[in-house]
Amino acid sequence: MIDHADNTTILGRQQRAAVVMLRLLAHDLPAVSWGISSVGSIRRSDRDAIELEGQLGSDYQEDIRRQAALEAWATELGVSPRWTSYRDGQGGKLFVTTVITGVQVEIWTVLNACPAEYRPPVEVGGDPESDPATEAEHLAEKAGVTG
């Protein structure tokens, strides 16, 4: 369900997000490209609309550097990173989400493969190849391809 917000509501949400962004910029953490949502509606779902988004991008060229930068933010925010694979199995998104003074914040980066510590445990006798994204990652590992 989407409730359309009026301009005053949108501006208020953006101003709160800007204040949170300024507070986050005061930390000595890896540089992030920030964006404040201009969505004119409030999403009502399992996951609220992201109001403040940070991306760790091309400043960190290797996967290991992007992962380390994201983990530094996760530690500072007191949250655990999560992983989601792309449907084509060609990498995915490592991200953290949290709420700071009522503002939904997400910081994320793209990696070429899922880091081992974020893979779900494989049950004894289980088939890790049943998930196409996991299968692609396992095949890449066997071939010695790393991100």
N, C-alpha and C positions, 0 to 999 in steps of 0.2 A: 504494500500500500504506500502511496506517495501523497503526502500532504504538501500542497504548494505554499511556500512561505512568502510573506510580503517583503518588500525591499528593506524595511527597518530590521526585520528579523535576520535577513541575510547579512546585512552590514554588521549587525551586532555579533553574529557568529564569526564573521571574518575578523572583526576587531579582537575578539577573544583569541582566535587562532594566531593573530599577529603578536599579541602579548606573550603567548606561549612560545612562539618561535624566537622572540627576543630573549626570553629566559634560557632557551636551549642554546642559543648562539653564545651565551656567556660561558659555556662549558668548554674546556680544552679537549675537544673531541675531533675526529676526522670530519673534514668539510663535507657538507651535504648540499644538494640543490633542493631548495624548498619551494613548495607551491601551496597556496591557500585556495581552498575550494570556492568556486563561484556558483556552485549548483544552487538553483533557486527552489529546491525542494528538500524536505527532510525525509530520508528513507526510513521506513519502519520494517526492520528485518532482523535476522539473527546478528547481523553485523551492521552497525550504524554507518552512515556515510563518513568517509574519511574527510576531516576538515583541514588537517595540516599534514602534508605529505612531504617526506624527504627521500631523495634518491641518491645513493652512492653510485656514481657512474664512471665515466671514462678517466677521471683523475686517478683511479685505482685500476690499472690495466689488467693485472692478473687476478684470477679468481681468489687466490689465497689472500691477496691484499684487500679485496672487496669483502671477503668473509671476515677478516680480522677487524676491519673498520666497522662492519655491522655489529660484530660481537662487542666491540668497545661501547657502542651506543646501547646495546642490550644490557650490558653490565651497569652502565650509568643509570638507565631507566628502571633497572630491577626487574626485567622481564626476560623470558627465554625466546631465542629466535625460533621461527618455524619455517618449514620448507614446503613449497608446493611445486610439483613438477609440471612442466608444460605438456600438453596432450601429445605432442609429437615426440616426446622423450628426449628432446634436444635441450637439456638444461632445465632451469626453473628459476624460481624467485625465493630468496632468503629474506625474511622480513620480521619485524617486530611491530606490535601494535600495543597501544596503551591509551589511557585517558588521563589527561593532565588538566586540572581545574575545569573539567567539563568538556574539554576539546579532545575529539578522537584523533589520535596521531598515529601515522604509520611511517616507518623508515624501512626502505627496502633496497635490494640490489639484485641483479641478474647474475647467475653463475652458469657455467657450461655443464656442470654435473653436480649432483647432490653430494655434499661432503659426508663422509662416512658417519660422523657423529649425529647426523640428522636423518639417517635412514631408519625406517622402522625395523625392529628386531625380527629376524627370520625364525619362525618356529621350527623345531627339530622335525624334519620330514616335510616341512612346508616348501612351497614352490615360489622362490623369489622372482621367477621368470613370468609369473602370471600377470604381473602389472607391466604394461608396455614401457612405461617410463623407467621402472626399475630394471627391466630387461636390457634396455639400451645402456643404462649406466653400468650394469655388470659386463656387458659386451665391450664397452669402452675400456673398462678396467683391465679386462683380459687382454685386450689389444695394446695396452700400455698408453692409451690416450688419456691425458689429464688436462684439466681446465686451467 
